[in-house]
């Protein structure tokens, strides 16, 4: 028997390593939820709150104040004001952080606070922050900002590259928190007034639930650095400041990736009257489609807003539209936002329960990414979110079942192809 040439052995080894990489990166890390939930209670039933707070993890806490911030013109000034007023600690975790004008403002504010003695911790996803100027990172580090890039590729952790932190959490002094859909890049500036300025929503939070927001950040910080953030400057005593009941809920492939999907399924299954879903990337799996269709067939009015032609991922839009048939047949209303890219991620059920944060309605968020959502149970707050939804609906184009059925054959073929990689979208 002749020996294989060295280069053949090396190629074989490389292909084996590539196969291992693909398997570990793209296969689910946990058992998926496989069966439709049984409807045991409605959203206004006390059992709904108990299950949300016990089955899913963190308890629902009373006494919070949640302020809605619409688009960059409201979001960024509020976040920067909180950072500039920080006295002890700043913790920031985000997916996108680019070196554009708004990125420079955040960098300058973080550097100034670090030089003033504030402990500043910044967690950036490696993929999401690839457009960031490395010189800006160096300036932050030189000023004393502790910066971590989540799952930066190194050979002994290469199988984790497909697991990204998509969370968007800012906490200042352990007392004021921010979360929602916004990234730190210039397309989020402005008021969604044109194609270059996206539509998005973020939330400013005070009250006991901010401690849970801080814990979400601290969890990933510990995983990435081995350092535990603790003490009164990170977790101060938090008194009730408002009337909102809230819960900060997170998921990760390393500890409960399917729990975010479970949360959505529980809320949809409990719906009695209405579901208003704003979803920037809407690629539901069969189980989620079944839950929405079942809700519609028992009389729940379901409406969904997704992006239109202005979207940063054509593949996602094609894969999304491929899955609308059963939804439209069940009477679910779907509309595509027209003025600009629609990046809102919000679920409102029965004008009572609201879930907002980083989570998209797709398998990547439900199984592959680290995500975090703020859940609020408050009728007045939820009614306000429905009003915002209605305003967005006026700027969206409804898609009928007939229009969907008559879409071009090229789109149908592209949809079939895109569905093959649906688990990665």
PyMOL commands that set and color helices and strands:
alter all, ss='L'
color gray80, all
select helices_A, chain A and resi 6-26+46-54+71-84+101-115+134-143+155-160+186-188+209-225+258-270+286-297+314-322+325-329+363-368+379-394+401-405+409-419+422-424
alter helices_A, ss='H'
color red, helices_A
select strands_A, chain A and resi 61-70+89-94+119-125+146-150+169-172+176-180+201-206+244-251+274-279+301-307+333-337+345-349+353-357+371-377+396-399
alter strands_A, ss='S'
color yellow, strands_A
deselect
rebuild
show_as cartoon
